[in-house]
Amino acid sequence: MLEQNQYTEDNIRSLDWKEHIRMRPGMYIGKLGDGSSPDDGIYILLKEVIDNSIDEFVMGTGKTIEVTVKDKTVSVRDYGRGIPLGKVVDVVSKMNTGGKYDSKAFKKSVGLNGVGTKAVNALSSYFRVESVRDNQIKAAEFSAGELTAEEELAETSKRKGTKVSFLADDTIFKNYKYRNEYIVKMLKNYCYLNTGLTIIFNGEKYYSEEGLKDLLGETINEDDRIYPIIHLKDDDIEVAITHSKTQYSEEYYSFVNGQNTTQGGTHLGAFREAIVRTVKEFYNKNFEAADIRKSIVSAISVKVEEPVFESQTKTKLGSTDMGPNQPTVRTFVNDFIKTKLDNFLHRNPDVAEALLKKILQAERERKELSGIRKLARDRAKKASLHNRKLRDCRVHLTDAKNPRSLESTLFITEGDSASGSITKSRDVNTQAVFSLRGKPLNSYGMSKKIVYENEEFNLLQAALDIEEDMENLRYNNIVIATDADVDGMHIRLLLITFFLQFFPELIKENHLYILQTPLFRVRNKKETIYCYSDEERRNAIDKLKGKPEITRFKGLGEISPDEFQHFIGQDIRLDPVLMDKATSVETLLEFYMGKNTPDRQEFIINNLKVELDVVDK
């Protein structure tokens, strides 16, 4: 007879705060990642520390924040009030301890749960906090949340404020590195939302005088605007609105209490509704909502008392009310837009006329496309039934409330062998595969009509579910997985052209990546090392010594499913497709896909020499 499993007091275990955070980091900072995505954990750690400094600025103290990142060590120094000296250790190491529980002091704070810096402490191999108040300094150091050193209170001539330094634990965050582009974007957003604040990052100053107007000014070039940016402000709300001449879809930047709500929420939904309702009433025309919002580029920031977010990383607002005994978010935003935007259009007839022309143009284009769209949808439905272009992942079937999980990934690959290897080795819960058939069409200069007429583009659009609304995007990470040869590079370029031409916000909002796969495999009987460059190959040969076996991978199809799982699992290497905001989409496309052949040839020769050297060897 089998012995029954016992369930006694010995089976019950209580984790202390730091053990729980280290065992379940995703509950506190979302996904871990390696720094290739802006929502990876290392940036959440940085954000949690900066949020406390921002709250000091909001409370009227400390107009400058200094941020440095050097050799993976991060430091954030503010000139606020400083943590009360007797509570410096407790604030960063005891749960349910912090100043934000006093709602009078932090009524519209970003983080009300008091977990932020404690999570940073627990997930760092080194963590140091210093506080200066009343010409005295108190400091303490930790490792993985454990106190390792506590300095005695001492006299100091330093300015008041708080400094936090940390080194993210590389046993939790594997092979990570910080990308300055993501940090700069985060810091600029802080400045747009807190006019008068100066942030210094590694010696570079960032500052904004006109808030969200500055954000839109950097996002969309003046030559690409249908009309000058509309900038409207009031207590607890600020919006900026314009329409693009060249962009097809809608683009929004939304914030709550200074937090970039990348997945929107109740405030963004209300904003989109309010724009449509106000424009219809202003022109006294029953326009389609899609025609009004087509090509819109806008930003909204609201301040909500005790906000409720749908995750610890606060990417989507769930609050329906502005606060206790306050109006609903929907009513508040609608009333503001109805009054302010209507008044603006009456006072600026040139803008009103330009907007009307844009809406009528969108209406004509929609009607021209309506028949093609219906046929395209029918084709996409039949294709999903009768072919295997898309192998979906389970997260969409099990998480209806959050169809775009932070972990969800779509690999776009070409060829049966490559897609087969990825499909067999992927994580079926979060990773999907879309198989291309041959090279995609060069869509540069073509109208949206081609997206519906071309089967590959139509099915890809359907797989991503971005035809009607970018908020429906089904995958947080879209990864182009092609061979590292000339044909593979060409396919990458054609796909990037497609996204830039018709869905540029996918790139602007950091959803598009290139999968890096190894060029070489170096192994002996005891160890195998995969190498992504010639330098890594040489280092591997030196490490293994003797005469190890060296294999040059010519394409993804040559990598077996057993090996492929190493490259799309925990050790995945992704290169984000980044776009300089100072460069317009039209300029980019013209350079890479236009008729400026000599300029492009010179660029390719100058920038691909190193890569070609590696391939040749």
C-alpha positions in Angstrom: 0.0 0.0 0.0 1.4 3.4 -1.0 2.1 5.8 1.8 -0.2 8.8 1.7 1.2 12.3 1.3 1.1 14.0 4.7 -0.2 17.6 5.0 0.9 18.9 8.4 2.3 22.0 10.0 5.7 21.0 8.5 4.3 21.6 5.0 3.4 25.2 5.7 6.1 27.7 4.9 6.1 31.5 5.3 8.3 33.5 3.0 9.7 36.8 4.2 9.2 39.8 2.0 12.5 39.5 0.1 12.2 35.8 -0.5 8.8 36.2 -1.9 9.9 39.0 -4.3 12.9 37.0 -5.5 10.9 33.8 -5.9 8.0 35.6 -7.8 9.6 38.8 -9.3 7.0 38.9 -12.1 4.3 39.8 -9.5 6.2 42.9 -8.7 8.0 44.1 -11.9 6.3 42.2 -14.7 8.6 40.3 -17.1 12.3 40.0 -16.4 13.9 40.2 -19.9 17.4 41.2 -20.8 16.9 44.9 -21.5 16.1 44.6 -25.2 12.5 45.7 -24.5 11.4 48.9 -22.7 9.1 47.0 -20.4 11.8 44.6 -19.2 12.4 44.4 -15.5 15.6 46.4 -15.3 13.8 49.5 -16.5 11.0 48.9 -14.0 13.6 48.9 -11.2 14.9 52.2 -12.5 11.4 53.6 -12.8 10.4 52.6 -9.3 13.3 54.5 -7.8 12.8 57.6 -10.0 9.0 57.6 -9.2 9.9 58.4 -5.6 12.1 61.4 -6.7 9.3 62.6 -9.0 6.8 62.5 -6.1 9.2 64.8 -4.2 9.2 67.2 -7.2 5.4 67.1 -7.3 5.3 67.9 -3.6 7.3 71.1 -4.4 10.8 70.1 -3.4 13.8 69.1 -5.6 13.7 70.5 -9.1 16.6 68.4 -10.3 17.1 64.6 -10.5 20.5 63.1 -11.5 20.5 59.7 -13.1 23.7 57.8 -13.9 24.1 54.3 -15.5 27.7 53.0 -15.6 28.7 49.3 -15.9 25.2 48.2 -15.0 25.3 50.2 -11.7 22.4 52.7 -11.5 22.3 55.8 -9.3 19.4 58.2 -8.8 20.0 61.4 -6.7 17.2 63.9 -5.9 17.2 67.1 -3.9 13.9 66.6 -2.2 13.2 66.4 1.5 15.2 63.2 2.1 13.9 60.1 3.8 13.4 60.7 7.6 16.7 59.6 9.0 15.3 57.2 11.6 13.4 55.3 8.9 16.0 54.9 6.1 16.4 51.2 6.6 12.7 50.5 7.2 11.5 52.4 4.1 13.6 50.2 1.7 13.3 46.9 3.6 10.0 46.6 5.5 6.7 45.9 3.7 3.8 48.3 4.4 6.2 51.0 5.4 6.4 54.3 3.5 5.1 57.9 3.3 2.6 57.2 0.6 0.1 55.7 2.9 -0.6 59.3 4.1 -3.1 60.2 1.3 -2.9 63.9 2.2 0.8 63.9 1.2 0.5 61.7 -1.9 -3.1 61.9 -3.1 -2.1 61.6 -6.7 1.1 59.6 -6.4 2.3 57.0 -9.0 2.9 54.2 -6.5 0.6 53.9 -3.5 1.5 50.3 -2.5 4.9 51.1 -0.9 6.5 48.1 -2.6 8.7 49.8 -5.3 12.1 50.4 -3.7 11.7 47.2 -1.6 11.4 45.2 -4.9 14.5 47.0 -6.2 16.4 46.2 -3.0 15.4 42.5 -3.1 16.3 42.1 -6.7 19.7 43.7 -6.5 23.0 42.1 -5.7 24.0 45.6 -4.4 21.7 48.3 -3.1 22.7 51.5 -1.2 20.5 54.2 0.1 21.6 57.6 1.4 19.4 60.3 2.9 20.4 63.9 3.8 18.3 66.0 6.1 19.2 68.9 8.5 22.9 68.6 7.7 23.0 65.0 8.6 23.4 61.9 6.5 22.3 58.3 7.1 23.2 55.4 4.7 22.7 51.7 4.5 23.7 48.9 2.1 22.0 45.6 1.2 22.5 42.6 -0.9 19.5 40.6 -2.2 17.4 42.5 0.4 19.7 41.6 3.3 21.2 44.4 5.3 25.0 44.3 5.0 26.1 47.6 6.4 24.4 50.4 8.3 26.4 53.6 8.8 26.0 55.8 11.8 24.3 59.1 11.6 27.0 61.7 10.6 27.3 65.4 10.0 27.5 66.5 6.3 27.6 69.6 4.1 25.8 67.8 1.2 22.5 69.2 0.0 19.3 67.5 1.3 17.7 64.7 -0.6 18.0 61.0 -1.3 20.4 58.9 -3.4 19.7 55.3 -4.3 22.3 53.1 -6.1 21.7 49.5 -7.2 23.1 46.7 -9.3 20.4 44.4 -10.6 21.1 40.8 -9.7 22.4 38.9 -12.8 21.2 35.6 -11.4 17.7 36.9 -11.9 18.2 39.2 -14.9 20.2 37.0 -17.3 22.7 38.6 -19.7 21.1 42.0 -19.3 22.2 45.4 -20.5 20.7 48.9 -20.4 19.8 50.6 -23.6 20.2 54.3 -23.4 17.4 54.9 -25.9 14.9 53.4 -23.6 16.1 55.3 -20.5 16.2 58.6 -22.4 12.6 58.0 -23.6 11.5 57.3 -20.0 13.3 60.4 -18.7 11.9 62.7 -21.4 8.4 61.5 -20.5 9.0 62.4 -16.9 10.0 65.9 -18.1 7.0 66.3 -20.4 4.7 65.5 -17.5 6.5 67.6 -15.0 7.3 71.0 -16.6 10.0 72.8 -14.7 11.8 69.5 -13.8 15.4 69.0 -14.9 16.7 65.5 -15.3 20.4 64.9 -15.9 21.3 61.6 -17.4 25.0 60.7 -17.6 25.7 64.5 -18.0 22.9 65.2 -20.6 20.1 67.6 -19.5 16.4 67.1 -20.3 13.8 69.7 -19.6 10.3 70.6 -21.0 8.5 73.9 -20.9 5.3 73.0 -22.8 4.6 69.4 -21.6 2.7 67.2 -23.9 3.0 69.8 -26.7 6.7 69.2 -26.6 6.2 65.4 -26.7 4.1 65.6 -29.8 6.5 68.2 -31.3 9.2 65.6 -31.1 7.0 62.7 -32.2 5.7 64.2 -35.4 7.6 66.6 -37.6 6.1 70.0 -38.4 6.0 69.2 -42.1 3.9 66.1 -41.4 1.2 67.8 -39.4 -2.2 68.6 -41.0 -2.5 71.5 -38.5 -0.5 73.0 -35.6 -0.6 71.0 -32.4 -3.7 71.7 -30.3 -2.6 71.9 -26.6 -5.3 72.0 -23.9 -4.8 72.0 -20.1 -6.8 72.2 -16.9 -6.5 70.9 -13.4 -5.7 67.2 -13.5 -5.8 66.9 -17.3 -3.6 67.8 -20.3 -4.0 66.8 -23.9 -2.2 67.5 -27.2 -3.7 66.6 -30.6 -2.8 66.8 -34.3 -3.3 64.7 -37.4 -0.6 63.3 -39.7 -0.4 63.8 -43.4 1.3 60.4 -44.1 0.3 58.1 -41.3 -2.7 55.7 -41.7 -3.5 54.6 -38.2 -4.1 56.2 -34.8 -1.2 56.9 -32.4 -1.7 57.7 -28.7 0.5 58.4 -25.7 -1.3 58.1 -22.4 -0.3 58.8 -18.9 -1.8 58.6 -15.4 -0.1 60.4 -12.5 3.1 60.5 -14.5 3.0 56.8 -15.4 3.2 55.9 -19.1 0.1 53.7 -19.5 1.3 51.9 -22.7 -1.8 49.7 -22.8 -4.2 52.6 -22.3 -7.2 52.1 -20.0 -10.3 53.9 -19.0 -8.9 57.4 -19.5 -7.7 56.7 -23.1 -11.0 55.0 -24.0 -12.8 58.1 -22.7 -10.5 60.4 -24.6 -11.0 58.6 -27.9 -14.8 58.7 -27.4 -14.8 62.3 -26.4 -12.9 63.5 -29.5 -15.4 61.7 -31.8 -18.4 63.1 -30.0 -17.1 66.7 -29.9 -16.1 66.7 -33.6 -19.5 65.3 -34.7 -21.3 68.0 -32.7 -19.0 70.8 -33.9 -19.5 70.0 -37.6 -23.1 68.8 -37.0 -22.2 65.7 -39.1 -22.6 62.1 -38.2 -19.1 61.1 -39.3 -17.8 57.6 -38.7 -15.5 57.4 -35.6 -12.7 55.8 -37.7 -12.7 58.7 -40.2 -12.4 61.3 -37.4 -9.6 59.4 -35.7 -7.7 58.2 -38.7 -4.1 59.5 -38.7 -4.5 61.1 -35.3 -1.4 61.6 -33.2 -2.2 62.7 -29.6 -1.4 62.5 -26.0 -3.4 62.6 -22.8 -2.3 62.9 -19.1 -4.7 62.7 -16.2 -4.2 62.8 -12.4 -6.4 60.4 -10.5 -6.7 60.0 -6.7 -5.6 56.5 -5.5 -5.5 55.0 -9.0 -6.2 51.3 -9.6 -4.0 49.7 -12.3 -4.5 46.3 -13.9 -1.0 45.2 -13.0 2.0 46.0 -10.7 3.8 47.6 -13.7 0.9 50.0 -14.1 0.6 49.9 -17.9 -3.2 50.1 -18.0 -5.6 52.2 -15.9 -8.5 50.3 -14.4 -10.1 53.1 -12.3 -13.5 54.2 -13.4 -13.6 57.2 -11.1 -11.3 60.2 -10.7 -11.2 59.5 -6.9 -13.4 59.1 -3.9 -16.6 61.2 -4.3 -15.2 62.3 -7.7 -16.8 62.1 -11.2 -16.2 59.1 -13.4 -13.1 59.2 -15.6 -15.4 59.1 -18.6 -17.4 62.0 -17.5 -14.4 64.1 -16.5 -12.5 63.6 -19.8 -15.6 64.0 -21.9 -16.6 67.3 -20.2 -13.1 68.7 -20.6 -12.8 67.8 -24.3 -16.3 68.9 -25.1 -15.7 72.4 -23.7 -12.0 73.0 -24.5 -11.8 71.4 -27.9 -15.1 72.9 -29.1 -13.9 76.3 -28.0 -10.5 75.9 -29.7 -12.1 74.9 -33.1 -14.5 77.9 -32.9 -11.6 80.2 -32.2 -9.3 78.7 -34.9 -11.3 78.3 -38.1 -8.1 77.4 -40.1 -7.6 74.4 -37.9 -11.2 73.4 -38.1 -11.1 73.6 -41.9 -8.0 71.5 -42.1 -9.5 68.9 -39.8 -12.7 68.7 -41.8 -10.7 68.2 -45.1 -8.8 65.3 -43.4 -12.0 63.7 -42.2 -13.6 63.9 -45.6 -10.5 62.5 -47.2 -10.5 59.6 -44.8 -14.2 59.0 -45.5 -13.5 58.8 -49.3 -10.7 56.4 -48.8 -12.7 54.2 -46.5 -15.5 53.9 -49.0 -13.1 53.1 -51.8 -11.6 50.3 -49.6 -14.9 48.9 -48.2 -15.4 46.2 -50.9 -11.7 45.2 -50.8 -11.8 45.0 -47.0 -14.8 42.6 -47.0 -13.1 40.3 -49.5 -9.8 40.5 -47.6 -11.6 39.6 -44.3 -13.3 36.6 -46.0 -9.9 35.5 -47.4 -8.3 35.8 -44.0 -11.0 33.7 -42.3 -10.7 31.0 -44.9 -6.9 31.1 -44.7 -7.1 30.7 -40.9 -9.2 27.6 -41.4 -7.4 26.0 -44.3 -3.7 26.7 -43.9 -1.1 26.7 -41.2 0.5 30.2 -41.7 -0.2 31.1 -38.1 0.5 28.8 -35.2 -1.0 30.7 -32.3 -0.1 30.6 -28.6 -2.3 29.7 -25.7 -2.1 33.0 -23.8 -4.9 34.4 -26.1 -7.2 31.5 -25.3 -6.7 31.7 -21.5 -6.4 35.4 -20.8 -9.4 37.1 -22.4 -9.1 40.2 -20.2 -5.5 40.8 -21.3 -5.1 39.5 -24.8 -1.8 41.3 -25.3 0.3 39.7 -22.5 3.7 41.3 -22.0 5.2 37.9 -22.6 3.3 37.2 -25.9 5.6 37.0 -29.0 4.9 36.5 -32.7 7.9 35.2 -34.7 7.6 36.1 -38.4 9.8 33.7 -40.4 10.3 32.5 -44.0 10.5 29.0 -45.3 9.1 25.7 -44.1 12.3 24.4 -42.4 12.9 27.6 -40.4 9.2 27.9 -39.3 9.1 24.2 -38.5 12.2 24.4 -36.2 10.8 27.5 -34.4 7.3 25.9 -34.1 8.7 22.7 -32.6 11.0 24.5 -30.1 8.8 27.4 -29.0 6.9 27.9 -25.8 3.4 27.2 -26.9 1.9 29.3 -24.1 3.4 32.6 -25.1 5.1 32.2 -28.5 3.3 32.1 -31.9 4.8 31.6 -35.4 3.7 33.2 -38.7 5.1 31.7 -41.8 5.9 33.8 -44.9 5.8 32.4 -48.4 8.8 33.8 -50.2 9.8 37.5 -50.1 7.2 40.1 -49.2 6.2 42.8 -51.6 8.0 46.1 -51.5 5.2 48.3 -50.2 7.1 51.6 -50.4 4.9 54.4 -51.8 1.8 52.1 -52.1 -1.6 52.9 -50.6 -3.4 51.0 -47.9 -5.2 49.2 -50.6 -2.2 46.9 -51.1 -2.5 45.6 -47.5 -5.8 44.0 -48.4 -5.0 42.9 -51.9 -1.7 41.2 -51.1 -2.4 37.9 -49.4 0.7 37.9 -47.2 0.1 41.4 -45.8 -3.6 40.8 -45.4 -3.0 37.6 -43.4 -0.2 39.2 -41.3 -2.5 42.2 -40.5 -5.2 39.7 -39.5 -2.8 37.7 -37.3 -1.8 40.9 -35.5 -5.4 42.1 -35.4 -4.4 45.7 -36.1 -6.8 46.6 -38.9 -9.3 48.5 -36.8 -7.4 49.6 -33.8 -3.8 49.4 -32.6 -5.1 48.7 -29.1 -6.2 45.3 -30.4 -2.6 44.3 -31.1 -2.4 40.6 -30.0 1.3 40.3 -29.4 3.5 42.6 -27.3 6.6 41.5 -29.2 6.8 41.0 -33.0 10.0 39.3 -33.9 11.4 39.1 -37.5 13.3 35.8 -37.7 15.1 35.4 -41.0 18.5 34.0 -42.1 21.6 36.2 -41.5 22.4 36.3 -45.3 21.6 38.7 -48.1 18.1 37.2 -48.7 17.3 37.3 -45.0 18.4 40.9 -44.7 16.3 41.8 -47.7 13.2 40.2 -46.2 13.8 42.1 -42.9 14.0 45.3 -44.8 10.8 44.6 -46.7 8.9 43.8 -43.5 10.2 46.9 -41.7 9.1 48.9 -44.8 5.6 47.4 -44.5 5.4 48.3 -40.8 6.9 51.8 -41.3 4.5 52.5 -44.2 1.3 51.4 -42.6 1.8 50.8 -38.9 4.7 53.0 -37.8 3.5 53.1 -34.1 4.4 49.5 -33.8 8.0 50.6 -34.2 7.6 53.9 -32.3 6.1 52.0 -29.3 9.0 49.4 -29.4 7.0 46.3 -30.4 9.3 45.2 -33.4 12.5 43.2 -33.0 15.0 41.2 -35.0 15.9 37.7 -33.7 19.6 37.2 -33.4 20.6 33.6 -34.0 24.2 32.1 -33.7 26.5 32.2 -36.7 28.7 29.4 -35.3 28.6 26.4 -33.0 31.9 25.5 -31.4 32.0 22.3 -29.4 34.1 19.4 -28.0 33.0 16.3 -26.2 32.3 18.2 -23.0 30.9 21.6 -23.9 29.0 23.4 -26.7 29.3 27.2 -27.2 27.0 29.1 -29.6 28.7 32.2 -31.1 26.9 35.3 -32.5 30.0 37.0 -33.9 33.5 36.2 -35.1 34.9 37.5 -31.8 32.8 35.1 -29.8 33.9 32.3 -32.1 37.6 33.1 -31.4 36.9 33.3 -27.7 35.1 30.0 -27.7 38.0 28.3 -29.6 40.5 29.7 -27.0 38.3 28.5 -24.1 37.8 24.9 -25.4 41.4 24.6 -26.6 42.6 21.9 -28.8 40.8 21.4 -32.1 37.1 21.8 -31.3 34.5 21.1 -34.0 33.3 24.4 -35.6 30.0 24.6 -37.5 28.9 27.6 -39.5 25.1 28.0 -39.6 24.0 29.1 -43.0 20.3 29.5 -42.2 17.7 29.0 -39.5 16.6 25.8 -41.2 19.9 24.2 -40.4 19.4 24.6 -36.7 17.6 21.7 -35.2 14.5 22.2 -32.9 16.5 20.9 -29.9 19.1 23.6 -30.5 16.6 26.3 -31.4 15.0 26.2 -28.0 18.2 27.7 -26.6 17.9 30.7 -28.8 14.2 31.6 -28.3 14.0 30.7 -24.6 15.6 32.4 -21.6 18.8 33.2 -23.5 16.9 34.8 -26.5 18.8 37.7 -28.1 16.6 40.4 -29.6 17.7 43.6 -31.3 14.9 46.2 -31.1 14.0 48.1 -34.3 14.4 51.7 -33.0 13.4 54.9 -34.8 15.0 58.3 -34.2 12.1 60.6 -33.5 13.9 63.4 -35.2 13.6 61.5 -38.5 10.3 61.3 -40.2 8.9 58.0 -41.5 8.8 59.5 -45.0 12.5 60.4 -44.9 13.4 56.9 -43.7 11.5 55.2 -46.4 12.7 57.5 -49.1 16.4 56.8 -48.1 16.1 53.0 -47.8 13.5 52.2 -50.4 13.5 55.2 -52.8 15.5 56.1 -55.9 18.6 57.5 -54.1 20.6 54.5 -55.2 24.2 56.0 -54.9 23.5 57.3 -51.4 22.1 54.0 -50.3 25.0 52.0 -51.9 27.5 54.2 -50.0 25.6 53.6 -46.7 25.5 49.9 -47.2 29.2 49.7 -48.1 30.2 51.7 -45.1 27.9 49.9 -42.6 28.1 46.3 -43.7 31.9 45.8 -44.0 32.2 44.3 -40.6 29.3 41.9 -40.9 30.5 40.7 -44.3 33.9 40.1 -42.9 32.3 37.8 -40.2 30.2 36.0 -42.8 33.3 35.4 -45.0 35.3 33.9 -42.2 
